[in-house]
Amino acid sequence: MKFDESRIITDETGYNYVRVTPQEILNWGGYCICNGCNKQFLDEDMNLFFGCTDTYCDTCFDRMKQRWKTYSKEDIEYDIAIQKEESLNWYKYHLDDEYREMINNQFNNDY
């Protein structure tokens, strides 16, 4: 499956994330476990968040989004600069089967 960049959601703070299904998580080798509460979510979509490089349930993600509003402008600008450079490829690695295979093949050929 190809990754559709229009799936990337940008929060008012500038952080971005993608809503993902349990099947998508399983496809990249994830376990559908929230990095916040450590519960498994096999029947609910989750939030794939580049800033913390993991998935979160809606409850934990909403709490995290509230914390973003307390971060300093400098911290957010620093995070957003990295996000602009790296997040698209990171999302593609997780959600684009062909891209993930290409990257894995490159890695395997290099070693």
VOGU-3710 file (C-alpha; in Angstrom, 3 decimals, decimal comma):
1> mkfdesriit> 0,000/0,000/0,000  1,268/3,497/-0,888  1,258/6,224/1,742  -1,048/9,160/1,041  0,619/12,302/2,414  -2,781/13,945/2,859  -3,257/11,659/5,877  -0,754/13,732/7,853  -2,608/15,870/10,385  -0,930/18,998/11,732
11> detgynyvrv> -1,954/20,217/15,166  -2,291/23,928/15,955  1,142/23,782/17,608  2,720/22,531/14,377  3,317/18,933/15,438  2,047/16,335/12,989  0,729/12,801/13,275  -1,222/10,174/11,330  -4,274/8,185/12,392  -3,489/4,498/11,865
21> tpqeilnwgg> -5,526/1,313/11,952  -4,561/-1,776/13,925  -3,875/-3,583/10,644  -1,451/-0,872/9,536  0,377/-1,131/12,846  0,621/-4,898/12,528  1,873/-4,536/8,928  5,027/-2,697/10,028  5,573/-5,103/12,920  3,971/-3,071/15,696
31> ycicngcnkq> 1,887/-4,545/18,496  -0,911/-1,927/18,753  0,313/-0,957/22,215  -0,016/2,632/23,388  3,302/4,136/24,428  1,461/6,165/27,079  -0,681/3,672/28,992  0,804/0,410/27,631  -2,646/-0,964/26,803  -3,224/-2,884/23,586
41> fldedmnlff> -5,735/-1,477/21,077  -6,628/-4,162/18,539  -10,067/-2,721/17,728  -9,350/1,022/17,717  -7,333/3,366/15,539  -4,310/4,984/17,124  -2,107/8,022/16,530  1,325/7,547/14,955  3,369/10,499/16,212  6,774/11,336/14,743
51> gctdtycdtc> 7,714/13,626/17,654  7,831/10,698/20,062  8,329/8,062/17,344  5,524/5,827/18,549  1,774/5,166/18,640  -0,679/6,448/21,228  -4,328/5,779/22,054  -6,702/8,739/21,821  -6,785/9,355/25,578  -3,008/9,468/26,011
61> fdrmkqrwkt> -2,567/11,415/22,784  -5,102/14,050/23,858  -3,190/14,486/27,122  0,034/14,830/25,172  -1,507/17,429/22,873  -2,449/19,500/25,914  1,174/19,354/27,133  2,381/20,660/23,755  0,702/23,946/24,568  3,011/24,365/27,573
71> yskedieydi> 6,275/23,875/25,636  8,494/26,866/25,016  8,486/28,454/21,578  12,159/27,477/21,163  11,483/23,819/21,981  8,606/23,635/19,516  10,618/25,372/16,782  13,473/22,904/17,299  11,119/19,917/17,129  9,295/21,254/14,079
81> aiqkeeslnw> 12,575/21,811/12,207  13,478/18,132/12,692  9,926/17,091/11,852  10,072/19,002/8,527  13,256/17,159/7,567  12,411/13,648/8,710  8,734/12,972/9,393  7,561/12,247/5,845  10,129/9,500/5,333  9,376/8,131/8,798
91> ykyhlddeyr> 5,644/7,946/8,065  6,363/6,404/4,671  8,558/3,762/6,289  5,681/2,756/8,532  2,791/3,114/6,081  4,159/2,525/2,575  5,008/-1,131/2,000  7,122/-0,481/-1,105  9,127/2,282/0,559  9,757/0,124/3,652
101> eminnqfnnd> 10,905/-2,759/1,455  13,250/-0,464/-0,488  14,812/0,919/2,711  15,179/-2,544/4,209  16,792/-3,843/1,009  19,242/-0,933/0,991  20,119/-1,619/4,605  20,576/-5,340/3,963  22,763/-4,664/0,915  24,952/-2,255/2,894
111> y> 25,720/-4,920/5,502
//
